[in-house]
Amino acid sequence: MARFENCSGMERRLICVVHGDAGAGLIARDLLSRKNFEVRLLSALGDELDIIDELRPCAVIIELSGSDSRGLELCRHIRKTSSLAWLPVILVSAEGSEEECVLALDSGADDYIPELCGEREVVARVRAVLRRFARHALLSGVAYPSTFLFYLLAEAAVSTIRVGDLEIDPLSMRISVRGNEVVVTGLEFRLVFYLAQNRSRVFTRDQLLDAVWGNQYQRVGSLKACVRRLREKLEPDPKQPKYLKTVRGVGYLLDMDGNRNC
């Protein structure tokens, strides 16, 4: 099974709720606590960004309070902070006007929830945002992997992928060859899964470094080493790969049929 590092708030399902004066944040806290999320309540005192950066929760919910613009500003600051820019942000409000909704989304929020929503809808929309993030993290290799991502994906329909003798299970992060499980790292799994999701498409080395490593300026040697390790684990003959193939002068592809000449 894949191994993970830096699970932090992801692993324990932590959500930070920044509450205001209208009470929408407190309602969100109570709803999520009843659904077994760990919730950390923060007041809008000016140090929220530092606390969020330290805790690294799986999402942040920010209450908007009428004419007080601090909630929108906090959302914008999160989006501008490199270590937090990936973080799912949901804005909640007791007002629920169209103008406020537009401002919230334009500020970088992933969703806007008016207090008029029913309890079940609030929780469902939070889960929907988290699932979207989980898919993005799995496909793009965002640098904050965790088993919590796959708990979220388990709530969605994510199918096992079969490539010849290979079986790729995104929920358990397992890869099997002819029924035998192969131990891979989180990085190795993301590379195989990304290629499998884009069946038989050729990717340049820079594209893979950007999508899987999250940095196209990473050394190409890191990609080559990862490919070499995967071939040793997955291929019948690593020197003549059947699945993970090199396209000369371009990059790599995962041959779904195992019969493409490169």
N, C-alpha and C positions, 0 to 999 in steps of 0.2 A: 504494500500500500504506500501511497505517497506520504512524504514527511512534510511537516509544516514548521515554520518558525513565526514568532511574533504574533501569536493569535490574539492576545490581549482582550480588548472589549468584544471582539467578534466572537470569541469562544464562549463568553458568558452572556451573550445576547444583551449587552448593555446599550441602553438608549438614554441620551441626555435630553432633558426637557427644560428649556429656558422659559420660565413663566413670567407673566406680566400681571396687570391689575384686574383684568376682566375675568379671569378664572378658567379660560379655555385650556391653558397649559396644565392646570391641576386636574381637569377632567381627563385630558389625554394620559396623564401619569396614572390615574386610577384605573382607566380602561386597560392600559398595557400591563400594569402590575397584575391584574386579574388574569391576564393571558400568559403569565409566567415569564415576562420580560423583566430584566433587572433595570430599574429606572433611577437615574440620578437627577434630582431636581436642582436647577441652578437659578439664581436670581440675576436679573439684568443689572449688575453692579459695575460692569466694565472689565471684569477679569474672566469673563466666560470663555473667551477664545483660548486663553492660556490653559484653563482647566480642561477644555475639550481636547486640546492638543496633547495634554498629558494623559487623559483617560483613553483616547482613541476608541470611542464607542462605535457601534455598528450603524448608528444614525443619530441625527440631531433634530429635535422638534422645537420650533421657536414660536412663541405666542406673539401675535401682533396686537398692540394695544392702542386702538384709535389713532390719534394724531402723533403718538410717540413713534419715531422712526428708528429706534434702536434695534428692533427686530430685523428690519430690512437691512440695516447697516451691518449687523452681525452676519447675516446671510452672505452679503457681498464680501465681507472680510474672509469668511471661510473659503469662498470661491477663489480669492486672491492669495490664500496661504498655501504654498506648494505642498506641505505635508498633510493638508486637509482637503485639498480641492476635489478629491475623489468622493468625499463623504456625502452620503445621501442626506439632504436637508428638506424637511417638511415644515411648512408654516401653517399654523392654526389660528383661527380668529373667531371672536364672538360676533363680528360684524357681517362678514360674508357678502360684501358688495362686489360687483363686477370690477370696479376700479381698483379695489384692494387686491383682488385676485390677479389682475394684470400686473400690478406693481410687484407682487410676490414672485410671480413666475419670471418677470423681467429681471429680478434681483438674483436669479440663479436657483430658485427653489425647485425641487423635483416634484413637489405637489403642494396644493393649497387646500386646506380642509376647513370649511366653515363650521361653526358650532351647530348649525342646523342639521348637520349629518346625524344619522342614527348611530348608536354605539357600534353596531356590527359593521357599518360602513367605514367608520373611522379605523377600526382595527384592520379591516380588509384592505383599505387603501395604504396603510402603513406596510402591511405584508407585501402588497403589490410593488411598492417602491423598493423594498428590500430584495424581492425576487429579481427585479430588473437589474439592480446593482450586482446581485450574485451572478447573473448571466454575463454581465459585462466583465466582472472580475475574472470569471473563468475563461472567457474568450480572449480578453486582452492581456491577461497576466498582470493585473494591477498589483502593486507590490504590497498587498496586505491579505494573503491567502489565509483561509481558515476552514475548519470543518463546518463552521456555522453557515458558510456560503452553500454548502451542499445539503445541509438541513433545509435551507430555504428552497433549493432547487428540487428537493424531494417532494415539495408541495406542488410543484409544477410537473407537467408531462415532459420528462427528459429521457429519451430512449437510449438504450445501449447501442453502440455503433459497432458494426462488424466489418472488418477489412480482411478478407481472406481468412487466414488462421488466427487473426487478431480479434479480440473482443475488448472494447473500450467502454467501461461503465463510469459515466460522469458522476453518479451519485455517491458511489463508494470510492471513486478515484482509483479503480483497479484496472489493470491491463492484464489480459490472459492470452497466452499463446498455446493453441491446441488444448485449451482447458486448464492449463497450468498457469497460476498467477505469477507475474513477474514483478519484482520489487522495483519501483521507480521513485524518483524524487518528485516534489511538487513541480519543479521547473520542467523536468522531462515529461511529466504527464500533460502539462499545459501545452507544450510544443506538439505532442502527438494529437491531443484533442483539438487544438486549433487547426492543424492540417486536416484532420478527419472531418471537421465541421465544414471545411471548404474543399470538398471532395475533388481530387485530381487536379486542383488548381496549383499552378507553379507560383511560388513566392520568392522574391529576392531576399538576400540575406538581410538587407536593411529593413525590409517589411517585417520579417520575422523578429528581428531584434526589437523593433518598435512595438509590435503586437504582443509578444510573449514576455520579453524582458522589460518592456515599458521604456526603453531607451535605445533609439537607433544608433546612438554613438557608442554603445557598448562594443567591446572588442569582438570582431568577427571570430576570433579564436574561441571565444566562449560558446558560440553557436556550433562551430565545428566539433568542439569537444563533446557537447551535448548530443549531437547527431551520432558521433562515433560510439558513445556509451549506449545510446538507444539501439543502434544496429547490433551491438554485441549482445544485448538483452533480447531483442525481438526477431532478428533475422536468422533464417536457417544457415545462411552463409554471409557473415558481415562484410566480406570482401566483394561479394556480388549481391547487393541488397535487392530484395524482391519487392519491398513495400516503400521504405523511406529512401527515395532516390534523389540523386544529384542531377540537376539539369545544367550541363556545362555552360558557363558564362552567364547563368541566370540565378539559380538558387536551388530550392528543394521542393519536392511534392510528396504526398502520400498516395501511392498508386493503389486505388481501391480494388483493382482487378489483379494487380501483381504481375501484369504482362506487358507493361509499357516499356518500350526501348528508349533509353536516354543516352 
